[in-house]
Amino acid sequence: MRPRQDTVRVESGEVRGIVRADHTVFQGIPYAAPPKGDLRWQAPRKAEDWGGIRDATTPGNPCPQIGSSYSDTKATDEDCLFLNVTTPSTEGLKPVMVWVHGDGAIGAGHHFDATALATKGDVVVVTFNYRLGVFGGFGLPGLDGSGTFGLQDQRAALEWVRRNARSFGGDPENVTLFGVSYGASSTAAHLVSPKSRGLFDKAIMHSGFALVDLPAEAWYPGLGALPWLAWRDTAEIEGIGQTVAAELGCADIACLRALPVEKLLDHPQVMNIFQPFGYGNADLPQVPADALAGGEFAKVPVLAGNTRDEHRGIVEIFRGPVAAEDYPVLLAAAFGDRAAEVEQEYPLSAFPDPTEAWAAVLTDRVWARATFRQHELLSAHTPTFAFEFADPAASEQGASHSSDIGYLFPEEELTGGQRELSDLMIRYWANFAHDGDPNGEGLPRWPAFADGRHVQSLAPGAITGVDYRAEHRLDFWADK
């Protein structure tokens, strides 16, 4: 065991954390200066030095957010660029796993308890906050960095890790970037961003939407078709920003920077409007789909996948129950003159209710098709391991979007089979962080995706390959 040390020195000063029986946790460490005042909508700056020993026993402020139907967190303090480090009490340099939380309009790094992952996986885990919604994705003509401030924060956290990981027993030359949903799409953005090159050595993506487009009605009621869920051309973001600025009574960026946080948060939908990252700029020169297709990305090992029932929870959160008479209407809006084909392939009679039918259509068309294509593009250039999380009891909606994350960051006791699955997933993920391959002694073999388009199914008592193409009817969706 390493000597248990509650105080370490990082580049800005000393920090004191909390020593536990088998790990130490440090919380609320600034990795960049507060992005407020004149620094609102500017690239992150280095955190100032502090005198004495900084208390790192409680989390820092979450970045400004208004909460949602699935999150009670509300925050208004722009002094929010903090990170948290959990390190096991064992000898030797450890791989570092840097977690990017999801959503893009709500959340914070400290919501994820990394104790089990750090101690069972023998890795150092870093979680962090980054600017969200309008604070992370706002754009305006002439504003340097339009649409990319949250992405720049994430990069600043990775740079901080390279400079400071050794203080916590982490190996700065063995860093794995991983995230879920918006955080997985962020990871894809860093894979293709020239500015992020060299800041991480492996990547893991849970239910990312790097290649996801949306048919009409696929997310919110009334939402039209979108070419990309995660990306928007910088010029478009800047145009939206001009409209928002006028609605807020501002003619320039100085006026906008002087507005209270609350006024920005009160603007209808402003947090969600600016969730997509801007592309066509120095931080993200092209849409990631094109970069992946052209092999223009960091050639680091990748572990990626999604959940078997991705869209079930999304339908229930953002739309609610679907009535039988609504089903053909939704299909027509989404697929036009191909709707009858889709209804024949996914008849209501094959599902417990219309809500599950609509969710199954979108799981396969929106998520599975894009994820499988992502695997194909990545595996053509770099070692790629694909998974599908498939525990039917992971949530009330089955193996729904993000339901796998509680198995890597367990906060409460899982059932017997689920606890075993959690331990197994932590071992797979940690093995990958150690040497770029999830396989290890005593684990079911996990072939690379390139080996027969292998996708590893992860469910209690059932760790095996799955015929992903057949399960999600990808041949049917090839031209739709």
N, C-alpha and C positions, 0 to 999 in steps of 0.2 A: 504493500500500500504506500502511496505517496504521503509524505507528511501533510496532515490536514492544515491548510493555510487559508485563513479568512481574508487576508489582505494581499493584494497583488498590485504591481505598478503597470499602468498602461501609458500610452503616449501623452495623455493630458494630466496624469497624476495618479495617485493611489486610490484604490477602491476596496471597500470592505464588504464581503458577502456573508452568507450564512453557511456554516459547516454542518452537514448532516452526517449520518453514520457512514454512508458510502459515496457521498458526492458533496460538492459545494455549488451553491447557486449565487450568482451575482445578477442584480436586476437594476434597471434604470440607469445604465451607463450611457452618457451622451456620445454618439458617434459622429454627430455633426452639430453645427450651431443652430439655434432656434430659427426656423425659416419664417420670421415675422417682420413686420415693418417693411423696410426696403428690401429685405431678403425674401419676402413673399413672392413666389413665382420667379425665383432665381435658382441657379445651381446650388446644391448644398455646399456649405463652407465648413472648414475644419472646426471642431469643437474647441472652445477656449480652455486653457489650462485652469485647473482649480488648485487652491492651496490646501494643504493638509490632506486628510484622508476623507474621501467622499463616501457617504453611506450608500451602499448598493444592496440594501435588504428589502426594498419595496419597489414595485414597478414605476416607471415614469408615466407621464400623461399619455393617454391614447391621442392620436391625431384627431383633429376636428371631424365630427360625424354627428348625424342626427338620429341614429338608431333605425330600426326597422321592425317589421312584424316578427322577425326571427332573431333580433338582437336588442337588448335593453340599453346598450352602451350609448351614451350621449356625451360629447366632449366639445369644448370650445377653445382650448389652449393650444396655440400653435407651437409652443415649446414642447415638441413631442418626438423628436428624433432620438429615441433611446433604443438600446438593445439589452438583451439578457443572455447570460452564459451559464450553462450547466455543465460541470466537468466531473468525471468520476474520480474517485480517490485511488487510482492505480498508477503504477510506474510507467514511464515512457511517453513519448509523444503520441497523441491520438489523432485520428482523422477528425476533421471538423465538418459538421453538417449545419448548413445555414438555411433556416426555414423562412419561406415567404408565405404569409397568411393570405387567405383568399378574399374574395368579394370586390375589393377596390373602392368601396364606399363606406364600409364599416370594418371594425376589427382592430386587433393589437397583438403584438407578439407574445405578451405575457399571458394571453388566454390559453396558451398551449404548455402544459406541464411536461417538460422534457426529462423528468427523472428516470422513467423506465427505459427510454431510448438511450440515454447517456450511460446508465449503469449496466443494463443488460447487453447493450451493444458495444460498450467500451469506446465511446466516442464523445467528443465535445460538441454540444448542441448550442447554436446561437439562434435566437428568435429576435425579431426587431419590428419597429413601427416604421411606416413610411407615409408620405402625404397621400391623402385619399380624395377621390371625387374632384370637386372644383379646385382644391388646393394642389392636387397632384397632376391633374390633366387639363387645366385651363390653357387656352391659347388666344393669341391676339396678333394681328399682323405687326411684324417688327419685334415681337417678344421672343428673345432667344430662348430656345428650349420648349416652345409651345407644345403641349400635349405629352411631355416626357418627364415632368418634375418628380413624379413618384418613381419612375424608372431610374432616374438619376440618384434618388435617395437609396434605392436598393443597391445600386452600383457603389455608392459611398460606403454602405455597410460592408460590402464585400471587400473593398479596399481597406477598411478598418480591420477586418478579420485578417487579411494578409499581413498587416503591420503589427497586430497585437495578439494573434492566436497563441503564440508561444508562451505568453504570460500565464495562460490558463492550462498549459499542458497540451495545447493543440498544435498540430503540424500545419504551418501556413502553406506548405507545398502539397497538401492533400485535403482539398476543400470540395465538398459536395453541396451544390445548390439544389434545394428541393422545395416544392410548393404544391398547393392544391388550388384548382379552379383558376381564379384570377392570378393566384400565385404561381400556378403551373404555366399559365400563359406568359407571365412575367419571366419565368425561367426560359421559355422558348425565345422571348425577346432578347434575353442576354446571350443565348446560344448564337443568335444571328447578328447581334450588335458588335461592330468592330471595336467600340469603346469598352466593351466588357470582356474582350478576348484576354485570356491569361489570368483572369481573376478567380476561376474555379476549374476544377479538374474532373468533375463528374456532374451529372445532372439527373434529377428524378422529377417526373411530372405526374401528378394525380389529377385526372379529369380536367386536363387543360383544353383550351379551345383555340389553339394556334391556327388550325385549319377549319374551324367551325363557321359555317354560314347558317342563316336562319330563314326558313320559309315563313311566310306571313302567319301570324297568330301563334307562333311557336313558343313565345315567352309570355308577354303581357297580352291581354285582350286588346285588339285594335292595333297592335304593333305590326307594321309591314315587313316585308322581306328585307333582310340585311345581307350584304355580301360578306361581311365579317362580323363576328360577335366581339372580338377583342381589339380590332384595329380600325382606325379612321384616318383618312388622309389629313395631313397637317393643315392644309389649306381649308378643309372643311371645318376642322376644329377652330381655326382662327375666325372663320365666318360665324360660327355659333357663338364664339366669344364676343364678337362685335355686337351681336344681337343682345346677349345677356348684359353686356356693359351698358348698352343704351337703356335697357329695362331697369338697370340699377341707378341710372342717372349719371353715368360716368362717361367722359369723352376720352380718357387716357388711362394709362396704367398707374400713374401716380394717384389718381382719384380712387381707383380700385384697391390699391394697396392701403389706402387710408380707411377703407370701410371696416366696420366692426365684423368680426367673425360671424356673429349672429345674423347680420344682414345677408351675408352670403349663404348661410345655411338655410335661411328662411325663403330663399328664392325657390319656386316650385321646381322640383326634379333636378336642381342644379348639381347635386352630388352624382346622380346617375348619368346625366348628359355627358359628363366628362370622365366617365370610367374608361372608355377605350383609349389605348395608347395611340399617339400620333406617329405616323410613319411618313417617310419621304423627307427625312431630316438627318442631321449628323448623328443622332443617337440611334435611330432606326431607319437606315436609308431606304429600305424596301419592305413591303409587306412580308412577314415571315414565311408565308406559303411559297412565295417566289424564291426566297433565299434557301429554304429547305430543298425545294425542287432543283435548284441549281447547285446544290452542294456547298453553298456559301454560308457555312456556320462552323462553330468550334467543334473540332473532331474529338470530342470527349465521350467516354462511355455514357450511355443513357439507359435508365430504367423508367418505363412509362406505362401508363394504362388508365383504365377507368373502371366504373362500377357497372354491374350487370343491369341495374334498373335506374340508370342515371336520371331520367326525366320525371320519374314518378313524384318525387318530392317537389320538384320545380313546378309541376302542374298544380299540385295542391297548394303551394305557397302563393303563386302568382296568378292563378286562374280560379282555383276552386273546383268543385265537382262538375264533371261534364255530363250533361243529360243526353239520352239516346238521340233525341232529335237534333242536338247540336253537333253530333259527330260528323255526319255528312257535310254539314255547313263548314266546319273547320277544315275538313279534308279538301273541300272545293277551294277555300281561301288559300290553303297552303300549296296545293298541287294542281289547281286549274283543271285542264282537260285530262290530266292523269289521275284524278281523284278516284274514279271508279276502279282503276287497277289497284290502287292502294287499299281501297275498302274491300276488294275481293281478297287481297293478300292478308289483310288484318280485319276480318269480319267481327262484328260485335259478339257473335255467338262463341268466339274463341276466347273471350276474356270475362272475368268476373263482373266487370261493369265498364261503362263507356270511358270513365276516367283512366282506367288502366289500359284500355285500347289505345286512346290518344297518346298516353305516355309511352307505350311500347313503340308506336309509330315514330315518335320523336327521339326516343332512345336510340333506335336503329339508324334513322335517317340523319339526325343531327350529330349524335355523339359517336356511335360505333363506326360509321363510315369515315368520319374525319380522323378518328384515333387510329384506325387501321392504316389509313393512308399515311399518317404521320410516321407510324412504325416503318412502313415501306421506304419512305424517303430517308429517314435517319439511318436505317440498317444498311442502306446502300453505301454508306460512307464510314460508319462507326459502329462498334459493338453496341447492340440494342437488346434489352430484355423487356418483354411485354407481359403485362398482367391484366387480369380482370378480377376485381374484388366481388365475391359472389355469396356472401353470407346473407341468406334470406331473412334472418332475424336481426340484422344490424340496425334497423329502424322500423317504424311503423309502415314505411313505404318500401320495405325490403332493402336491397343493396343499392340505396339511392345515392344521389350526388353528395360527396364528401363524407358518407357514412363510414368509410374506411379509416378516416383520420383518427378516430377514437381508439383504434387498435395500435397506432404508433405512439400516440400521446394519451394513454389511458389515464383518466382522472378518477375512476371508481372501479370497483371490482367487477370484472366481467364474469359471465358464466363459465363453466368448465371448458366446454369446447371453444368458446370465444377467447378465453384466456390463453388456451393453447395456440390458437390462431394468432393472437397478438404477439406472443413470444416468438412464434415462427416468423412472422412478418418482420419483427424487430431484428431477428438474426439475419434474414435475407437482406434487409435494407442496410444493416451495419456491415455485413460482408461486402456489399457493393461499395459502401463508403471506404472500406479498408483498401480494396484492390480492384474495384471495377467489375466484380463478378459476384452475384448473389449466392452462388453455390458454396456449400461448406459441409463439413462432416456432420452426418446425422440428419441432413435436410433432404427432402425429395428433390431430385434433380430438376434444374430449371434450364432448359436449352435456350440459346439465344434465338431471337425472332427469325434471324436468317436461316435457322435450321428448320425448314418446313413450315415457315410462318407460325412458329410456336407462340401461343399465348398461354401463360400459366394462370389457371383458375385458383383463386384463394378463397376457400370456404372451410368451416370447421369440419375436420375429418375427411376433406376432399381436396387435396392439393395435387392437381394433375393438369395436363394439357386439355384445352377446350377447342372444339372446332368453331372458332369465333366467327368465321365467315358464314357458316351455316346458321349458327345460333342467332345472328343478327341480320340474316337475309341480305348480305351485302351484294350478292349477284343481282337481286331484285332492284336494289337501290343504285346500281352502277350508273344509270343514266337519268336519275331523277333528282 
